[in-house]
Amino acid sequence: MKNKWKLWLVPVAVILAVGIVKGGSLWGKDQKPQSPVVTTVAVKEVTKVKSENALELTGSIEAFNEAIISAKVSGRVSQVAVENGDQAVPGQPLVLLESEDFIHALTSSQAALKKAETGLATARLNYQRFEELHKEGAVSQKEFEDVEAALKMAEADASSAAAAVATAEEALRNATITSSLGGLVANRDVTTGQVVVPGTVLMAVEDISSVYAVTHIEQKDLALMKKGLKAEIKVDSYADRNFDGVVEVINPVASKGARVFETKIKVDNKDHLLKPGMFAKVKVKTGEAVDVLTVPQAALTTKQGMYFVFVPDGDKVKRLQVEIGRVIDQSVEIKSGLSEGQKVVTTNVNKLKDQDRIKIAK
């Protein structure tokens, strides 16, 4: 009986095995293989565009000329005649110090000078008289030398008194603080009643009829920078406007820290639109415009510092490494890796890998 059951079990096992191999199950349907993923993409041609040879830099606006206004004498401020933003002209009073002490010092020194001059006149007459008497032998050598010494002392006293008057006059003039430069008042840091001493900074006067756009050039670009090159300057306050400038100053010595070369671009600013301290974008034109290959920025992917694009290859994509250059509007210069007229994928690039299947959108 047992042998009979064994004979039945063998054919059943064979049938089950065949069923599993062929269909995966005796009772289920055959499973279909999974279809490959197809990504729909847009493409653009690699094109040539005109691109200026230019250095694009950043910097800041500085006044063309600046005068730092500081006190030259000690005193108490009696009046501040200007506010920030006022237009100052050369010689205009900006700050006045209390003048009573200066006037008193001048009056006293003038009186001392008058007295010294009177004494000098008397000493000269006395010297002339004793000189004649000495020639006639009427006075001794010592008496004549004493009169001569008195004359020299009177001359020294008069000279010292005259210098004191000049000092007092200068101090009185300096009690009225002016600027030798015309321009806009800035950074006012003085108030009425404040006591100042020589060297106290009160304000600045800045001539901004022209300004400098000050930027810094890296060593690798220094050979491209020359005096007289034209430049375009943009600031955020006037984003739709370009200001024309000319390279005027190139520092021949690099800064000790960053190893860059300060460069100043002179910009006409008769309307006073550009203000010192503004952030500026600077484009210095270093040569004629040339044709360069470009692709949309959206076509690029990056990995480990390298740049890649995907190009259609039948119904698949091929990943190509490229060398990029400057950013030009919404495109990027391609220095190597592509040719004009090739197509590159511009959408879903971060979902693709080499040899993936694609469908190009119409």
C-alpha positions as a Markdown table, in Angstrom:
| # | Residue | x | y | z |
|---|---|---|---|---|
| 1 | Met | 0.0 | 0.0 | 0.0 |
| 2 | Lys | 2.8 | 2.3 | 0.9 |
| 3 | Asn | 4.5 | 1.7 | -2.5 |
| 4 | Lys | 1.3 | 2.7 | -4.2 |
| 5 | Trp | 1.2 | 6.1 | -2.6 |
| 6 | Lys | 4.8 | 6.7 | -3.5 |
| 7 | Leu | 4.0 | 6.1 | -7.2 |
| 8 | Trp | 1.3 | 8.7 | -7.0 |
| 9 | Leu | 3.5 | 11.4 | -5.3 |
| 10 | Val | 6.2 | 11.4 | -7.9 |
| 11 | Pro | 4.1 | 12.5 | -10.9 |
| 12 | Val | 2.4 | 15.2 | -8.7 |
| 13 | Ala | 5.8 | 16.6 | -7.7 |
| 14 | Val | 6.9 | 16.7 | -11.3 |
| 15 | Ile | 3.7 | 18.5 | -12.4 |
| 16 | Leu | 4.1 | 21.1 | -9.6 |
| 17 | Ala | 7.7 | 21.8 | -10.5 |
| 18 | Val | 6.9 | 22.2 | -14.2 |
| 19 | Gly | 4.0 | 24.6 | -13.3 |
| 20 | Ile | 6.2 | 26.7 | -11.1 |
| 21 | Val | 8.9 | 27.0 | -13.8 |
| 22 | Lys | 6.6 | 27.9 | -16.6 |
| 23 | Gly | 4.0 | 30.0 | -14.9 |
| 24 | Gly | 5.2 | 30.7 | -11.4 |
| 25 | Ser | 2.0 | 29.0 | -10.1 |
| 26 | Leu | -0.4 | 26.4 | -11.2 |
| 27 | Trp | -3.3 | 28.6 | -10.3 |
| 28 | Gly | -2.1 | 32.1 | -11.1 |
| 29 | Lys | -1.6 | 33.9 | -14.5 |
| 30 | Asp | 1.8 | 34.4 | -16.1 |
| 31 | Gln | 3.5 | 37.7 | -14.8 |
| 32 | Lys | 4.5 | 40.2 | -17.6 |
| 33 | Pro | 8.1 | 41.8 | -17.5 |
| 34 | Gln | 8.2 | 45.4 | -16.1 |
| 35 | Ser | 8.4 | 48.2 | -18.8 |
| 36 | Pro | 11.5 | 50.4 | -18.7 |
| 37 | Val | 11.0 | 54.0 | -17.3 |
| 38 | Val | 10.9 | 56.6 | -20.0 |
| 39 | Thr | 11.5 | 60.3 | -19.0 |
| 40 | Thr | 9.9 | 63.1 | -21.0 |
| 41 | Val | 12.4 | 65.9 | -21.6 |
| 42 | Ala | 12.8 | 69.2 | -23.5 |
| 43 | Val | 15.9 | 69.9 | -25.6 |
| 44 | Lys | 17.7 | 73.0 | -26.8 |
| 45 | Glu | 20.4 | 73.4 | -29.4 |
| 46 | Val | 24.0 | 74.5 | -28.5 |
| 47 | Thr | 24.2 | 78.0 | -30.0 |
| 48 | Lys | 26.8 | 80.7 | -30.5 |
| 49 | Val | 26.3 | 84.2 | -29.0 |
| 50 | Lys | 28.3 | 87.4 | -29.0 |
| 51 | Ser | 30.1 | 87.8 | -25.7 |
| 52 | Glu | 32.2 | 90.7 | -24.6 |
| 53 | Asn | 35.7 | 90.1 | -23.3 |
| 54 | Ala | 35.2 | 91.6 | -19.9 |
| 55 | Leu | 36.0 | 91.2 | -16.2 |
| 56 | Glu | 33.0 | 91.2 | -14.0 |
| 57 | Leu | 33.9 | 92.5 | -10.5 |
| 58 | Thr | 32.3 | 93.9 | -7.4 |
| 59 | Gly | 33.3 | 96.9 | -5.4 |
| 60 | Ser | 32.1 | 100.0 | -3.7 |
| 61 | Ile | 31.7 | 103.7 | -4.5 |
| 62 | Glu | 34.1 | 106.3 | -3.0 |
| 63 | Ala | 34.2 | 110.0 | -3.2 |
| 64 | Phe | 36.7 | 111.4 | -5.8 |
| 65 | Asn | 38.0 | 113.9 | -3.3 |
| 66 | Glu | 37.4 | 114.1 | 0.5 |
| 67 | Ala | 38.4 | 116.6 | 3.1 |
| 68 | Ile | 38.3 | 115.5 | 6.8 |
| 69 | Ile | 37.4 | 118.5 | 8.8 |
| 70 | Ser | 39.0 | 118.7 | 12.2 |
| 71 | Ala | 39.6 | 121.3 | 14.9 |
| 72 | Lys | 43.0 | 123.0 | 14.9 |
| 73 | Val | 42.6 | 124.8 | 18.2 |
| 74 | Ser | 41.0 | 124.0 | 21.5 |
| 75 | Gly | 37.6 | 125.6 | 22.4 |
| 76 | Arg | 33.9 | 125.3 | 22.9 |
| 77 | Val | 31.6 | 125.0 | 19.9 |
| 78 | Ser | 29.2 | 128.0 | 19.7 |
| 79 | Gln | 27.6 | 127.1 | 16.4 |
| 80 | Val | 27.4 | 124.2 | 13.8 |
| 81 | Ala | 26.4 | 125.8 | 10.6 |
| 82 | Val | 25.8 | 122.8 | 8.4 |
| 83 | Glu | 24.0 | 119.4 | 8.4 |
| 84 | Asn | 24.7 | 116.2 | 6.6 |
| 85 | Gly | 24.0 | 116.5 | 3.0 |
| 86 | Asp | 24.4 | 120.2 | 2.8 |
| 87 | Gln | 26.5 | 121.6 | -0.1 |
| 88 | Ala | 29.6 | 123.4 | 1.2 |
| 89 | Val | 31.7 | 125.7 | -0.8 |
| 90 | Pro | 35.4 | 126.4 | -0.2 |
| 91 | Gly | 35.9 | 128.9 | 2.7 |
| 92 | Gln | 32.3 | 128.6 | 4.0 |
| 93 | Pro | 32.1 | 128.6 | 7.8 |
| 94 | Leu | 31.1 | 125.1 | 9.0 |
| 95 | Val | 31.7 | 125.2 | 12.7 |
| 96 | Leu | 32.3 | 128.3 | 15.0 |
| 97 | Leu | 34.1 | 128.2 | 18.3 |
| 98 | Glu | 33.6 | 130.7 | 21.1 |
| 99 | Ser | 36.0 | 133.5 | 20.1 |
| 100 | Glu | 36.3 | 135.7 | 23.3 |
| 101 | Asp | 39.4 | 134.1 | 24.5 |
| 102 | Phe | 41.0 | 134.2 | 21.1 |
| 103 | Ile | 40.2 | 137.9 | 20.7 |
| 104 | His | 41.6 | 138.7 | 24.1 |
| 105 | Ala | 44.8 | 136.8 | 23.3 |
| 106 | Leu | 45.1 | 138.7 | 20.1 |
| 107 | Thr | 44.5 | 142.1 | 21.8 |
| 108 | Ser | 47.1 | 141.3 | 24.5 |
| 109 | Ser | 49.7 | 140.2 | 21.9 |
| 110 | Gln | 49.1 | 143.3 | 19.8 |
| 111 | Ala | 49.7 | 145.5 | 22.9 |
| 112 | Ala | 52.9 | 143.6 | 23.7 |
| 113 | Leu | 54.1 | 144.0 | 20.1 |
| 114 | Lys | 53.4 | 147.7 | 20.2 |
| 115 | Lys | 55.4 | 148.0 | 23.5 |
| 116 | Ala | 58.2 | 145.9 | 22.0 |
| 117 | Glu | 58.4 | 148.0 | 18.8 |
| 118 | Thr | 58.6 | 151.2 | 21.0 |
| 119 | Gly | 61.4 | 149.7 | 22.9 |
| 120 | Leu | 63.1 | 148.7 | 19.7 |
| 121 | Ala | 62.9 | 152.2 | 18.3 |
| 122 | Thr | 64.4 | 153.6 | 21.5 |
| 123 | Ala | 67.2 | 151.0 | 21.4 |
| 124 | Arg | 68.1 | 151.8 | 17.8 |
| 125 | Leu | 68.3 | 155.6 | 18.6 |
| 126 | Asn | 70.5 | 154.8 | 21.6 |
| 127 | Tyr | 72.7 | 152.5 | 19.6 |
| 128 | Gln | 73.2 | 155.2 | 16.8 |
| 129 | Arg | 74.1 | 157.8 | 19.4 |
| 130 | Phe | 76.6 | 155.5 | 21.2 |
| 131 | Glu | 78.1 | 154.4 | 17.9 |
| 132 | Glu | 79.1 | 158.0 | 17.1 |
| 133 | Leu | 80.4 | 158.6 | 20.6 |
| 134 | His | 82.4 | 155.3 | 20.4 |
| 135 | Lys | 84.0 | 156.5 | 17.1 |
| 136 | Glu | 85.0 | 159.7 | 18.8 |
| 137 | Gly | 86.3 | 157.9 | 21.8 |
| 138 | Ala | 83.8 | 159.5 | 24.1 |
| 139 | Val | 82.5 | 156.2 | 25.5 |
| 140 | Ser | 84.3 | 153.0 | 26.5 |
| 141 | Gln | 84.2 | 149.8 | 24.5 |
| 142 | Lys | 82.2 | 148.1 | 27.3 |
| 143 | Glu | 79.6 | 150.9 | 27.3 |
| 144 | Phe | 79.2 | 150.5 | 23.5 |
| 145 | Glu | 78.9 | 146.7 | 23.8 |
| 146 | Asp | 76.2 | 147.1 | 26.5 |
| 147 | Val | 74.2 | 149.3 | 24.2 |
| 148 | Glu | 74.7 | 146.9 | 21.3 |
| 149 | Ala | 73.5 | 144.0 | 23.4 |
| 150 | Ala | 70.4 | 146.0 | 24.5 |
| 151 | Leu | 69.6 | 146.6 | 20.8 |
| 152 | Lys | 69.8 | 142.9 | 20.0 |
| 153 | Met | 67.6 | 142.1 | 22.9 |
| 154 | Ala | 65.0 | 144.6 | 21.8 |
| 155 | Glu | 65.1 | 143.2 | 18.3 |
| 156 | Ala | 64.5 | 139.7 | 19.7 |
| 157 | Asp | 61.6 | 140.9 | 21.9 |
| 158 | Ala | 60.0 | 142.6 | 18.9 |
| 159 | Ser | 60.4 | 139.5 | 16.8 |
| 160 | Ser | 58.9 | 137.3 | 19.5 |
| 161 | Ala | 56.0 | 139.7 | 20.0 |
| 162 | Ala | 55.3 | 139.8 | 16.3 |
| 163 | Ala | 55.3 | 136.0 | 16.2 |
| 164 | Ala | 52.8 | 136.0 | 19.2 |
| 165 | Val | 50.5 | 138.3 | 17.2 |
| 166 | Ala | 50.7 | 136.0 | 14.2 |
| 167 | Thr | 49.9 | 133.0 | 16.4 |
| 168 | Ala | 47.0 | 134.8 | 18.0 |
| 169 | Glu | 45.6 | 135.8 | 14.6 |
| 170 | Glu | 45.9 | 132.3 | 13.3 |
| 171 | Ala | 44.1 | 130.9 | 16.4 |
| 172 | Leu | 41.3 | 133.4 | 15.9 |
| 173 | Arg | 41.0 | 132.4 | 12.2 |
| 174 | Asn | 40.9 | 128.8 | 13.2 |
| 175 | Ala | 38.1 | 129.4 | 15.6 |
| 176 | Thr | 36.0 | 129.6 | 12.4 |
| 177 | Ile | 36.4 | 126.2 | 10.9 |
| 178 | Thr | 36.1 | 126.0 | 7.1 |
| 179 | Ser | 36.8 | 123.6 | 4.3 |
| 180 | Ser | 39.2 | 124.1 | 1.4 |
| 181 | Leu | 37.2 | 121.7 | -0.7 |
| 182 | Gly | 33.7 | 122.1 | -2.1 |
| 183 | Gly | 31.3 | 119.2 | -1.7 |
| 184 | Leu | 28.6 | 117.5 | 0.4 |
| 185 | Val | 28.8 | 117.5 | 4.2 |
| 186 | Ala | 29.0 | 113.9 | 5.5 |
| 187 | Asn | 29.5 | 112.1 | 8.8 |
| 188 | Arg | 28.9 | 115.2 | 11.0 |
| 189 | Asp | 30.0 | 114.4 | 14.5 |
| 190 | Val | 29.9 | 117.7 | 16.4 |
| 191 | Thr | 27.2 | 119.6 | 18.4 |
| 192 | Thr | 26.9 | 123.0 | 19.9 |
| 193 | Gly | 28.5 | 123.3 | 23.4 |
| 194 | Gln | 31.0 | 120.5 | 22.7 |
| 195 | Val | 34.6 | 121.1 | 23.8 |
| 196 | Val | 37.1 | 120.2 | 21.1 |
| 197 | Val | 40.9 | 119.9 | 21.0 |
| 198 | Pro | 43.3 | 120.0 | 18.0 |
| 199 | Gly | 42.7 | 116.9 | 15.9 |
| 200 | Thr | 39.1 | 116.3 | 16.9 |
| 201 | Val | 37.3 | 115.1 | 13.7 |
| 202 | Leu | 34.1 | 117.1 | 13.2 |
| 203 | Met | 32.8 | 116.0 | 9.8 |
| 204 | Ala | 33.9 | 115.3 | 6.2 |
| 205 | Val | 33.3 | 117.2 | 3.0 |
| 206 | Glu | 33.1 | 115.0 | -0.1 |
| 207 | Asp | 33.3 | 116.0 | -3.7 |
| 208 | Ile | 31.1 | 113.5 | -5.5 |
| 209 | Ser | 30.7 | 115.4 | -8.8 |
| 210 | Ser | 32.9 | 112.4 | -9.9 |
| 211 | Val | 33.3 | 109.2 | -7.9 |
| 212 | Tyr | 35.5 | 106.2 | -7.9 |
| 213 | Ala | 34.2 | 102.6 | -8.2 |
| 214 | Val | 36.9 | 100.8 | -6.2 |
| 215 | Thr | 37.4 | 97.1 | -6.9 |
| 216 | His | 40.1 | 94.6 | -6.5 |
| 217 | Ile | 41.8 | 92.5 | -9.2 |
| 218 | Glu | 43.2 | 89.0 | -8.7 |
| 219 | Gln | 46.7 | 88.3 | -9.9 |
| 220 | Lys | 45.5 | 86.1 | -12.8 |
| 221 | Asp | 43.5 | 89.0 | -14.2 |
| 222 | Leu | 46.1 | 91.8 | -13.6 |
| 223 | Ala | 47.6 | 91.5 | -17.2 |
| 224 | Leu | 44.1 | 92.3 | -18.6 |
| 225 | Met | 43.7 | 95.5 | -16.6 |
| 226 | Lys | 45.0 | 98.7 | -18.1 |
| 227 | Lys | 44.5 | 102.4 | -17.5 |
| 228 | Gly | 42.0 | 103.9 | -19.9 |
| 229 | Leu | 39.8 | 100.8 | -20.3 |
| 230 | Lys | 36.1 | 101.5 | -20.4 |
| 231 | Ala | 33.8 | 100.1 | -17.7 |
| 232 | Glu | 30.2 | 99.8 | -16.8 |
| 233 | Ile | 29.0 | 100.3 | -13.3 |
| 234 | Lys | 25.7 | 99.2 | -11.8 |
| 235 | Val | 24.2 | 99.8 | -8.4 |
| 236 | Asp | 21.1 | 98.3 | -6.8 |
| 237 | Ser | 19.4 | 101.7 | -6.4 |
| 238 | Tyr | 19.4 | 102.3 | -10.1 |
| 239 | Ala | 19.2 | 98.7 | -11.4 |
| 240 | Asp | 18.0 | 99.7 | -14.9 |
| 241 | Arg | 20.9 | 102.1 | -15.5 |
| 242 | Asn | 24.5 | 101.7 | -16.5 |
| 243 | Phe | 27.1 | 104.3 | -15.4 |
| 244 | Asp | 30.1 | 104.7 | -17.7 |
| 245 | Gly | 33.6 | 104.8 | -16.2 |
| 246 | Val | 37.2 | 104.7 | -17.1 |
| 247 | Val | 40.0 | 102.8 | -15.3 |
| 248 | Glu | 42.2 | 105.5 | -13.8 |
| 249 | Val | 44.3 | 104.0 | -10.9 |
| 250 | Ile | 45.8 | 100.5 | -10.6 |
| 251 | Asn | 47.7 | 99.9 | -7.4 |
| 252 | Pro | 51.0 | 98.2 | -8.4 |
| 253 | Val | 51.4 | 96.5 | -5.0 |
| 254 | Ala | 49.1 | 93.7 | -3.9 |
| 255 | Ser | 47.3 | 93.9 | -0.5 |
| 256 | Lys | 49.2 | 91.8 | 2.1 |
| 257 | Gly | 46.2 | 89.8 | 3.2 |
| 258 | Ala | 44.1 | 88.9 | 0.1 |
| 259 | Arg | 46.9 | 89.4 | -2.5 |
| 260 | Val | 44.7 | 91.5 | -4.7 |
| 261 | Phe | 45.3 | 94.8 | -6.5 |
| 262 | Glu | 43.1 | 97.8 | -5.8 |
| 263 | Thr | 41.8 | 99.4 | -8.9 |
| 264 | Lys | 39.9 | 102.7 | -9.2 |
| 265 | Ile | 37.4 | 103.5 | -12.0 |
| 266 | Lys | 36.5 | 107.1 | -12.3 |
| 267 | Val | 32.8 | 107.7 | -13.0 |
| 268 | Asp | 31.1 | 111.1 | -13.8 |
| 269 | Asn | 28.5 | 111.8 | -11.2 |
| 270 | Lys | 27.2 | 115.3 | -11.9 |
| 271 | Asp | 23.7 | 114.3 | -10.8 |
| 272 | His | 25.0 | 113.0 | -7.4 |
| 273 | Leu | 23.2 | 109.7 | -7.9 |
| 274 | Leu | 26.1 | 107.6 | -6.8 |
| 275 | Lys | 26.9 | 107.8 | -3.1 |
| 276 | Pro | 30.0 | 106.8 | -1.2 |
| 277 | Gly | 29.6 | 103.4 | 0.4 |
| 278 | Met | 27.2 | 102.0 | -2.3 |
| 279 | Phe | 27.8 | 98.4 | -3.4 |
| 280 | Ala | 28.7 | 98.3 | -7.1 |
| 281 | Lys | 28.9 | 95.8 | -9.8 |
| 282 | Val | 31.7 | 96.5 | -12.3 |
| 283 | Lys | 32.2 | 95.3 | -15.8 |
| 284 | Val | 35.6 | 96.2 | -17.3 |
| 285 | Lys | 35.8 | 95.8 | -21.1 |
| 286 | Thr | 39.1 | 94.1 | -21.8 |
| 287 | Gly | 38.6 | 93.4 | -25.5 |
| 288 | Glu | 36.3 | 93.0 | -28.5 |
| 289 | Ala | 33.2 | 90.8 | -28.4 |
| 290 | Val | 33.7 | 87.2 | -29.6 |
| 291 | Asp | 31.4 | 84.3 | -30.6 |
| 292 | Val | 31.2 | 81.6 | -27.8 |
| 293 | Leu | 29.2 | 78.4 | -27.5 |
| 294 | Thr | 26.4 | 78.4 | -24.9 |
| 295 | Val | 23.8 | 76.2 | -23.4 |
| 296 | Pro | 21.0 | 77.1 | -21.0 |
| 297 | Gln | 22.0 | 76.9 | -17.4 |
| 298 | Ala | 19.2 | 74.4 | -16.8 |
| 299 | Ala | 21.1 | 71.9 | -19.0 |
| 300 | Leu | 24.0 | 71.6 | -16.5 |
| 301 | Thr | 24.5 | 69.1 | -13.7 |
| 302 | Thr | 27.5 | 68.9 | -11.5 |
| 303 | Lys | 29.3 | 66.2 | -9.6 |
| 304 | Gln | 32.5 | 66.4 | -7.6 |
| 305 | Gly | 33.3 | 69.8 | -9.1 |
| 306 | Met | 32.8 | 68.6 | -12.7 |
| 307 | Tyr | 30.0 | 69.7 | -15.1 |
| 308 | Phe | 27.9 | 67.5 | -17.3 |
| 309 | Val | 25.1 | 67.7 | -19.9 |
| 310 | Phe | 22.8 | 65.0 | -21.3 |
| 311 | Val | 22.5 | 64.7 | -25.1 |
| 312 | Pro | 19.9 | 62.7 | -27.0 |
| 313 | Asp | 21.2 | 59.5 | -28.5 |
| 314 | Gly | 18.3 | 57.8 | -30.3 |
| 315 | Asp | 15.7 | 57.0 | -27.6 |
| 316 | Lys | 18.3 | 57.3 | -24.8 |
| 317 | Val | 20.6 | 59.9 | -23.4 |
| 318 | Lys | 24.4 | 60.1 | -23.2 |
| 319 | Arg | 26.1 | 62.0 | -20.4 |
| 320 | Leu | 29.0 | 64.2 | -21.5 |
| 321 | Gln | 31.5 | 66.1 | -19.4 |
| 322 | Val | 31.9 | 69.8 | -20.4 |
| 323 | Glu | 34.2 | 72.7 | -19.5 |
| 324 | Ile | 32.3 | 75.8 | -18.7 |
| 325 | Gly | 33.2 | 79.5 | -18.9 |
| 326 | Arg | 31.3 | 82.7 | -18.1 |
| 327 | Val | 27.6 | 83.0 | -17.3 |
| 328 | Ile | 25.9 | 85.0 | -20.0 |
| 329 | Asp | 22.4 | 86.0 | -19.0 |
| 330 | Gln | 20.5 | 82.7 | -18.5 |
| 331 | Ser | 23.1 | 80.7 | -20.4 |
| 332 | Val | 26.6 | 79.4 | -19.8 |
| 333 | Glu | 29.7 | 79.5 | -22.0 |
| 334 | Ile | 30.9 | 76.0 | -23.1 |
| 335 | Lys | 34.6 | 75.9 | -23.6 |
| 336 | Ser | 34.9 | 72.3 | -24.6 |
| 337 | Gly | 32.8 | 69.1 | -24.8 |
| 338 | Leu | 30.1 | 70.2 | -27.2 |
| 339 | Ser | 29.7 | 71.4 | -30.8 |
| 340 | Glu | 27.4 | 74.0 | -32.3 |
| 341 | Gly | 24.0 | 72.5 | -33.3 |
| 342 | Gln | 24.1 | 69.6 | -30.8 |
| 343 | Lys | 21.0 | 69.2 | -28.7 |
| 344 | Val | 21.1 | 69.1 | -24.9 |
| 345 | Val | 18.4 | 68.1 | -22.5 |
| 346 | Thr | 17.1 | 71.1 | -20.4 |
| 347 | Thr | 14.5 | 69.5 | -18.2 |
| 348 | Asn | 14.5 | 66.7 | -15.7 |
| 349 | Val | 18.3 | 66.5 | -15.9 |
| 350 | Asn | 18.6 | 65.6 | -12.2 |
| 351 | Lys | 16.4 | 62.5 | -12.7 |
| 352 | Leu | 18.6 | 61.2 | -15.5 |
| 353 | Lys | 21.6 | 59.0 | -15.7 |
| 354 | Asp | 23.7 | 57.8 | -18.6 |
| 355 | Gln | 21.8 | 55.6 | -21.1 |
| 356 | Asp | 18.3 | 56.3 | -19.6 |
| 357 | Arg | 15.4 | 56.1 | -22.0 |
| 358 | Ile | 13.8 | 59.5 | -22.9 |
| 359 | Lys | 10.9 | 60.9 | -24.9 |
| 360 | Ile | 11.4 | 64.4 | -26.4 |
| 361 | Ala | 8.5 | 66.7 | -25.8 |
| 362 | Lys | 7.0 | 68.2 | -28.9 |
